[in-house]
Amino acid sequence: MKREANRQETYHQSTNRNRRSSKAFLSNVRTARSLWGSISKAAMNSLREFTERHELSVSAGDLLLLEGRWYVTHAGLLRLSERKRCSGIRAVLQKNVSDPSSSRWVFKATVYKSLASKGFVGYGDADPSNVSLMVHGAEMRIAETRAVNRALRKAYGIGLCFEELGSFARNSGPAPDHAASTKHSTNGSSNGQPRLRDQLCLLIRQHSLDPTLVKAYAADFCGTPSLKEANRDLVQSFIAHLAACAKEDRDMLICRLNSYAKPAEAKP
């Protein structure tokens, strides 16, 4: 009898997991189509694997679709490590190969999946030649992020991370005048859709949100010093995330936004 009860419990647990996974996948598909339109069969299969195996969410900004391929963001990797109960992450500046005078920084990151883990190591480097023009001056932070991302990818079996694309894109990308047009397209529209800036303003008005706090939250979400320095894909992802949060639990969203409010200065 006890064995049969255990079997039934295992069956119900498995059924519930499958239902949650299917629901999450359908939610990811709806959000992805609203952001990027039609999705290829191969990309759909990959999205299902990311959803079922790693519980990643498009609306939360865990995934981005670029040229038909899915990339996990830095935020997505961190949330994954939290769900997997990661024991710790250690990032150390490699002073012997860094050169502050030329803004070249190298970090070594180690991810410990458990207290007994020997650690998964990843290195990240950044200098003005392999980061976007929009984030020049932030090379040290980018190098640390790249190192952490690579260590997390090794630890949890994830492919290339979105934040690591900058170095490849710059080496094989078009001329600088195209970079300027790409920067302009962050708020522009080339496919008949409303500009991202207009979409964000509409969300702010619809849900009576504080614009200043939303911008601060957006910059933190995108991992950039300010919202205007984030690229179009990251801004799209944030808008989808903000819309989902406002719809599902506005009170929780307000609490999160309030955490970005600067404390008032005491008057003498």
KEKE-3310 file (N, C-alpha, C; in steps of 0.2 Angstrom, whole numbers, plus 5000, padded with zeros to 4 digits):
npx = (5004:5010:5020:5012:5006:5016:5020:5009:5010:5022:5018:5008:5016:5024:5015:5010:5022:5024:5013:5015:5026:5022:5013:5021:5029:5020:5017:5029:5030:5020:5024:5036:5032:5025:5035:5045:5038:5035:5041:5054:5053:5064:5069:5058:5058:5070:5067:5057:5066:5074:5064:5059:5070:5078:5069:5068:5062:5055:5048:5053:5065:5075:5079:5084:5080:5090:5094:5087:5092:5092:5098:5104:5102:5112:5105:5096:5105:5109:5097:5094:5105:5101:5089:5094:5101:5114:5130:5139:5148:5163:5173:5188:5200:5212:5226:5239:5238:5230:5227:5225:5228:5225:5212:5210:5204:5204:5196:5194:5182:5174:5162:5153:5143:5139:5142:5152:5158:5171:5172:5168:5177:5178:5184:5185:5187:5189:5190:5192:5192:5184:5171:5155:5153:5144:5146:5158:5170:5165:5172:5178:5168:5161:5170:5170:5157:5157:5166:5159:5148:5153:5158:5146:5139:5147:5145:5131:5128:5125:5123:5131:5132:5121:5127:5140:5141:5146:5160:5162:5153:5159:5171:5167:5158:5148:5153:5157:5147:5136:5135:5131:5118:5112:5112:5103:5091:5087:5076:5069:5058:5057:5049:5036:5030:5026:5037:5050:5051:5039:5031:5035:5032:5018:5015:5019:5009:4997:4998:5000:5013:5029:5039:5053:5058:5055:5064:5076:5075:5074:5087:5095:5090:5094:5107:5115:5123:5113:5096:5096:5108:5106:5104:5092:5086:5087:5080:5067:5065:5064:5053:5043:5044:5041:5027:5022:5024:5016:5003:5001:5005:5003:5005:5016:5026:5026:5032:5044:5049:5049:5060:5071:5070:5078:5084:5077:5086:5092:5086:5095)
npy = (4994:5006:5008:5009:5021:5030:5029:5034:5047:5052:5051:5061:5072:5073:5075:5088:5095:5094:5101:5114:5117:5117:5127:5138:5137:5141:5154:5160:5158:5167:5179:5180:5180:5192:5201:5198:5194:5181:5165:5153:5135:5129:5138:5138:5125:5126:5136:5129:5119:5128:5133:5121:5114:5124:5133:5146:5163:5173:5185:5190:5194:5185:5179:5182:5184:5183:5185:5173:5165:5159:5168:5168:5180:5191:5193:5182:5171:5174:5173:5159:5153:5156:5149:5136:5135:5140:5140:5150:5165:5170:5184:5190:5202:5202:5207:5207:5205:5216:5233:5248:5260:5260:5256:5242:5227:5212:5199:5185:5173:5162:5150:5142:5128:5120:5118:5109:5109:5111:5121:5131:5139:5155:5167:5184:5198:5215:5230:5246:5242:5230:5233:5240:5257:5264:5261:5264:5267:5260:5248:5240:5235:5228:5218:5211:5206:5198:5188:5182:5178:5168:5158:5154:5149:5138:5131:5128:5123:5131:5139:5152:5168:5183:5195:5193:5195:5207:5208:5199:5205:5217:5214:5208:5217:5230:5246:5261:5271:5264:5259:5271:5272:5261:5264:5275:5268:5263:5270:5271:5267:5254:5245:5248:5247:5255:5267:5262:5270:5277:5266:5263:5274:5274:5263:5268:5278:5271:5263:5271:5275:5280:5289:5292:5283:5271:5273:5271:5258:5252:5254:5247:5234:5232:5232:5243:5260:5270:5271:5275:5270:5257:5244:5240:5227:5224:5234:5231:5219:5223:5231:5221:5214:5224:5226:5214:5212:5223:5219:5207:5209:5223:5230:5224:5227:5241:5242:5237:5247:5258:5255:5260:5273:5288:5292:5306:5321:5326:5341:5356)
npz = (5000:5004:4995:4983:4986:4986:4973:4966:4971:4966:4952:4952:4955:4944:4934:4938:4936:4923:4918:4923:4916:4903:4903:4906:4894:4884:4888:4886:4872:4867:4872:4865:4852:4852:4853:4843:4832:4819:4823:4819:4817:4822:4831:4840:4845:4852:4861:4869:4875:4883:4891:4898:4903:4909:4915:4910:4907:4894:4896:4908:4904:4902:4891:4874:4857:4843:4826:4824:4834:4851:4865:4881:4894:4905:4917:4916:4918:4931:4938:4935:4942:4955:4957:4956:4967:4969:4977:4978:4970:4964:4959:4953:4950:4937:4939:4934:4920:4916:4911:4917:4912:4898:4898:4899:4905:4914:4921:4933:4936:4947:4949:4961:4963:4973:4991:4991:4979:4967:4959:4944:4932:4924:4912:4908:4897:4893:4883:4875:4862:4860:4865:4865:4857:4865:4878:4882:4894:4904:4904:4914:4922:4912:4909:4921:4921:4910:4913:4924:4918:4909:4917:4924:4913:4910:4922:4922:4909:4897:4882:4871:4879:4879:4883:4879:4866:4860:4858:4847:4838:4835:4829:4817:4812:4804:4796:4806:4804:4803:4816:4822:4816:4822:4835:4835:4831:4843:4849:4838:4823:4812:4806:4805:4818:4834:4841:4852:4863:4863:4866:4879:4886:4885:4892:4905:4907:4906:4918:4928:4932:4940:4930:4931:4941:4933:4923:4930:4934:4922:4917:4926:4924:4911:4912:4910:4911:4909:4903:4889:4884:4882:4871:4857:4858:4871:4877:4872:4878:4891:4891:4888:4900:4910:4906:4908:4922:4927:4924:4930:4944:4950:4962:4968:4958:4960:4972:4969:4960:4969:4976:4969:4972:4977:4993:5002:5005:5021:5029:5034)
capx = (5000:5014:5023:5007:5004:5022:5020:5004:5012:5027:5015:5005:5021:5027:5010:5010:5028:5023:5008:5018:5031:5018:5010:5027:5031:5015:5018:5035:5029:5015:5028:5041:5029:5023:5041:5049:5034:5035:5047:5055:5052:5070:5069:5053:5061:5075:5063:5054:5071:5076:5059:5058:5076:5081:5064:5069:5056:5056:5045:5057:5071:5080:5081:5083:5080:5094:5095:5085:5095:5091:5103:5103:5105:5116:5100:5094:5110:5109:5091:5095:5109:5098:5085:5098:5104:5121:5133:5143:5151:5169:5176:5194:5203:5218:5230:5245:5236:5225:5231:5220:5229:5222:5205:5210:5203:5203:5193:5193:5176:5173:5155:5152:5136:5137:5148:5158:5160:5178:5171:5168:5180:5178:5188:5182:5191:5186:5194:5188:5191:5179:5164:5151:5154:5139:5147:5165:5171:5162:5175:5179:5161:5159:5174:5168:5151:5158:5169:5154:5143:5156:5158:5139:5138:5150:5142:5124:5127:5122:5127:5134:5127:5120:5132:5147:5141:5149:5167:5161:5150:5163:5176:5164:5152:5149:5157:5155:5141:5130:5134:5127:5111:5109:5110:5097:5086:5084:5070:5066:5054:5059:5044:5029:5028:5027:5044:5050:5050:5032:5028:5037:5028:5011:5014:5019:5003:4992:4998:5002:5020:5034:5044:5060:5059:5055:5070:5081:5074:5076:5094:5097:5088:5098:5114:5119:5123:5107:5092:5098:5114:5104:5102:5085:5084:5087:5074:5061:5064:5062:5046:5039:5045:5037:5020:5019:5023:5011:4997:5001:5005:5005:5008:5023:5030:5027:5037:5051:5051:5051:5067:5075:5069:5084:5082:5077:5092:5090:5087:5099)
capy = (5000:5012:5008:5011:5028:5033:5029:5039:5054:5053:5052:5068:5077:5073:5078:5095:5099:5095:5106:5121:5118:5118:5134:5143:5138:5144:5161:5162:5159:5173:5185:5181:5183:5199:5205:5197:5191:5174:5161:5147:5129:5127:5142:5136:5119:5128:5139:5124:5116:5133:5133:5115:5112:5129:5137:5153:5167:5179:5191:5192:5196:5179:5176:5187:5181:5187:5182:5166:5161:5162:5170:5170:5187:5190:5192:5176:5167:5175:5170:5152:5151:5156:5143:5130:5136:5141:5141:5157:5167:5174:5187:5193:5206:5199:5213:5206:5206:5222:5239:5253:5266:5259:5253:5235:5224:5205:5196:5178:5172:5155:5148:5136:5125:5118:5119:5104:5110:5113:5128:5132:5145:5158:5173:5189:5204:5221:5236:5250:5238:5225:5234:5245:5264:5267:5259:5266:5270:5255:5242:5236:5231:5223:5212:5206:5203:5193:5182:5179:5174:5162:5153:5152:5145:5131:5127:5125:5120:5136:5142:5159:5173:5189:5201:5192:5196:5213:5207:5196:5209:5222:5211:5207:5221:5235:5252:5265:5275:5259:5259:5277:5271:5256:5268:5279:5264:5261:5273:5272:5261:5253:5240:5251:5247:5261:5267:5259:5276:5278:5260:5263:5280:5272:5258:5272:5281:5266:5260:5277:5273:5285:5289:5292:5276:5266:5273:5269:5251:5249:5254:5241:5228:5231:5232:5249:5266:5273:5268:5277:5267:5250:5242:5239:5221:5224:5239:5227:5214:5227:5233:5215:5212:5229:5225:5208:5214:5228:5216:5202:5211:5230:5232:5221:5232:5248:5241:5236:5253:5262:5253:5264:5280:5291:5295:5313:5324:5330:5348:5358)
capz = (5000:5005:4988:4978:4988:4984:4966:4965:4973:4961:4946:4952:4955:4938:4930:4939:4933:4915:4917:4924:4910:4897:4904:4905:4887:4880:4890:4882:4865:4866:4873:4860:4846:4852:4852:4837:4826:4818:4825:4816:4820:4826:4837:4844:4848:4857:4867:4873:4879:4888:4896:4901:4906:4913:4917:4908:4905:4890:4899:4913:4901:4903:4884:4868:4850:4838:4820:4824:4839:4857:4869:4888:4896:4912:4922:4916:4921:4938:4941:4935:4947:4961:4957:4957:4974:4968:4983:4978:4964:4966:4954:4955:4945:4936:4939:4930:4913:4915:4910:4918:4907:4891:4900:4897:4911:4914:4927:4933:4940:4949:4951:4965:4962:4980:4995:4990:4972:4966:4955:4937:4931:4917:4911:4904:4896:4890:4882:4870:4855:4860:4868:4861:4859:4870:4885:4883:4901:4908:4902:4920:4924:4907:4910:4926:4919:4905:4917:4928:4913:4906:4923:4925:4907:4911:4927:4920:4902:4893:4876:4871:4882:4875:4884:4876:4858:4858:4855:4840:4833:4833:4825:4811:4811:4798:4798:4812:4803:4804:4823:4824:4815:4826:4841:4834:4831:4850:4850:4831:4821:4805:4803:4806:4825:4838:4843:4859:4868:4864:4870:4886:4889:4885:4898:4911:4908:4907:4924:4932:4935:4940:4924:4934:4944:4928:4919:4934:4934:4916:4917:4930:4921:4905:4914:4907:4916:4909:4898:4883:4882:4881:4864:4856:4860:4879:4879:4870:4883:4897:4890:4889:4907:4913:4905:4912:4930:4928:4923:4935:4951:4950:4969:4968:4953:4963:4978:4966:4958:4975:4979:4966:4974:4981:4999:5003:5009:5027:5028:5040)
cpx = (5004:5018:5018:5006:5010:5022:5015:5006:5017:5023:5011:5010:5023:5022:5010:5016:5027:5018:5011:5023:5027:5015:5015:5029:5026:5015:5024:5034:5025:5020:5033:5038:5027:5029:5045:5045:5035:5041:5048:5054:5058:5071:5064:5055:5066:5072:5060:5060:5073:5071:5059:5064:5079:5076:5065:5063:5058:5053:5049:5064:5077:5083:5080:5084:5084:5096:5093:5087:5093:5097:5101:5106:5109:5111:5097:5098:5110:5103:5091:5099:5106:5093:5088:5102:5112:5124:5137:5146:5157:5172:5182:5198:5210:5223:5236:5244:5231:5230:5226:5222:5226:5215:5205:5209:5201:5201:5193:5187:5176:5166:5155:5145:5134:5143:5154:5161:5167:5178:5172:5171:5179:5181:5184:5186:5187:5190:5190:5188:5186:5172:5161:5153:5150:5141:5155:5166:5169:5166:5176:5173:5159:5163:5172:5162:5152:5162:5164:5149:5147:5157:5151:5137:5141:5147:5135:5123:5123:5126:5129:5129:5127:5125:5139:5147:5145:5156:5166:5158:5154:5169:5173:5159:5154:5153:5154:5149:5135:5129:5130:5119:5108:5107:5104:5091:5083:5077:5066:5061:5056:5054:5037:5026:5029:5034:5044:5049:5043:5029:5029:5032:5021:5010:5014:5013:4997:4992:5000:5008:5024:5039:5051:5062:5059:5061:5076:5081:5076:5084:5097:5096:5092:5105:5118:5118:5116:5103:5094:5104:5112:5102:5095:5082:5083:5081:5067:5060:5062:5055:5041:5039:5040:5029:5018:5019:5017:5004:4996:5001:5008:5008:5015:5028:5031:5032:5044:5053:5053:5058:5072:5075:5075:5081:5082:5083:5089:5091:5091:5095)
cpy = (5006:5013:5011:5019:5032:5034:5034:5046:5056:5055:5059:5073:5078:5077:5086:5099:5099:5100:5113:5122:5120:5125:5139:5143:5142:5152:5164:5163:5165:5179:5186:5183:5190:5204:5205:5194:5184:5171:5155:5141:5127:5131:5141:5130:5121:5132:5134:5121:5121:5133:5127:5113:5117:5134:5145:5157:5173:5185:5194:5194:5191:5178:5182:5183:5186:5183:5174:5162:5164:5163:5171:5176:5185:5189:5185:5171:5168:5172:5162:5149:5151:5151:5137:5130:5136:5143:5148:5158:5172:5177:5191:5196:5203:5205:5213:5206:5212:5228:5245:5259:5266:5256:5246:5231:5217:5203:5188:5177:5164:5154:5142:5133:5123:5119:5114:5105:5113:5120:5127:5139:5148:5165:5178:5195:5209:5226:5240:5246:5233:5226:5240:5252:5267:5266:5260:5269:5265:5248:5237:5232:5226:5217:5208:5203:5197:5187:5178:5175:5168:5156:5150:5147:5138:5127:5124:5123:5125:5138:5149:5164:5179:5194:5199:5193:5202:5212:5204:5201:5215:5220:5210:5211:5226:5241:5256:5269:5270:5259:5265:5275:5266:5260:5272:5274:5261:5263:5273:5266:5260:5248:5242:5250:5253:5261:5264:5264:5277:5272:5261:5269:5278:5267:5263:5275:5276:5264:5265:5276:5280:5285:5288:5286:5271:5267:5270:5261:5248:5249:5248:5235:5227:5231:5238:5255:5270:5270:5269:5274:5259:5249:5241:5233:5221:5229:5235:5222:5217:5229:5227:5213:5217:5228:5219:5209:5218:5224:5211:5204:5218:5232:5230:5226:5238:5247:5241:5243:5258:5261:5257:5272:5283:5294:5302:5315:5327:5337:5351:5362)
cpz = (5000:4998:4983:4980:4985:4976:4963:4966:4968:4954:4946:4952:4948:4933:4931:4936:4926:4914:4918:4918:4904:4897:4903:4898:4883:4881:4886:4875:4863:4867:4867:4853:4846:4851:4845:4831:4825:4820:4821:4820:4825:4832:4842:4848:4854:4863:4871:4878:4884:4893:4900:4906:4911:4916:4916:4905:4900:4893:4904:4911:4901:4896:4879:4862:4845:4832:4821:4829:4846:4861:4876:4890:4903:4917:4922:4919:4929:4941:4941:4941:4954:4962:4958:4963:4973:4975:4983:4971:4966:4960:4956:4949:4944:4934:4934:4922:4911:4915:4911:4913:4900:4892:4898:4904:4910:4921:4927:4938:4941:4952:4955:4966:4969:4984:4994:4983:4972:4962:4948:4935:4924:4917:4907:4904:4893:4889:4877:4863:4855:4864:4864:4862:4864:4877:4886:4890:4906:4907:4908:4922:4919:4907:4915:4925:4914:4908:4921:4923:4910:4911:4924:4919:4908:4916:4926:4913:4898:4888:4877:4875:4878:4876:4881:4868:4856:4855:4848:4835:4831:4829:4818:4808:4805:4801:4803:4810:4804:4812:4825:4822:4819:4833:4841:4834:4838:4851:4843:4829:4813:4802:4804:4813:4828:4840:4850:4864:4869:4867:4877:4889:4889:4891:4905:4912:4909:4915:4930:4936:4935:4935:4926:4937:4938:4924:4923:4934:4928:4915:4920:4927:4915:4906:4911:4912:4915:4903:4891:4880:4881:4874:4863:4858:4868:4881:4877:4876:4890:4897:4891:4896:4911:4912:4908:4919:4931:4928:4928:4942:4951:4957:4970:4964:4957:4969:4975:4963:4963:4978:4975:4967:4978:4987:4999:5007:5015:5027:5035:5045)
residu = (MET:LYS:ARG:GLU:ALA:ASN:ARG:GLN:GLU:THR:TYR:HIS:GLN:SER:THR:ASN:ARG:ASN:ARG:ARG:SER:SER:LYS:ALA:PHE:LEU:SER:ASN:VAL:ARG:THR:ALA:ARG:SER:LEU:TRP:GLY:SER:ILE:SER:LYS:ALA:ALA:MET:ASN:SER:LEU:ARG:GLU:PHE:THR:GLU:ARG:HIS:GLU:LEU:SER:VAL:SER:ALA:GLY:ASP:LEU:LEU:LEU:LEU:GLU:GLY:ARG:TRP:TYR:VAL:THR:HIS:ALA:GLY:LEU:LEU:ARG:LEU:SER:GLU:ARG:LYS:ARG:CYS:SER:GLY:ILE:ARG:ALA:VAL:LEU:GLN:LYS:ASN:VAL:SER:ASP:PRO:SER:SER:SER:ARG:TRP:VAL:PHE:LYS:ALA:THR:VAL:TYR:LYS:SER:LEU:ALA:SER:LYS:GLY:PHE:VAL:GLY:TYR:GLY:ASP:ALA:ASP:PRO:SER:ASN:VAL:SER:LEU:MET:VAL:HIS:GLY:ALA:GLU:MET:ARG:ILE:ALA:GLU:THR:ARG:ALA:VAL:ASN:ARG:ALA:LEU:ARG:LYS:ALA:TYR:GLY:ILE:GLY:LEU:CYS:PHE:GLU:GLU:LEU:GLY:SER:PHE:ALA:ARG:ASN:SER:GLY:PRO:ALA:PRO:ASP:HIS:ALA:ALA:SER:THR:LYS:HIS:SER:THR:ASN:GLY:SER:SER:ASN:GLY:GLN:PRO:ARG:LEU:ARG:ASP:GLN:LEU:CYS:LEU:LEU:ILE:ARG:GLN:HIS:SER:LEU:ASP:PRO:THR:LEU:VAL:LYS:ALA:TYR:ALA:ALA:ASP:PHE:CYS:GLY:THR:PRO:SER:LEU:LYS:GLU:ALA:ASN:ARG:ASP:LEU:VAL:GLN:SER:PHE:ILE:ALA:HIS:LEU:ALA:ALA:CYS:ALA:LYS:GLU:ASP:ARG:ASP:MET:LEU:ILE:CYS:ARG:LEU:ASN:SER:TYR:ALA:LYS:PRO:ALA:GLU:ALA:LYS:PRO)
# end
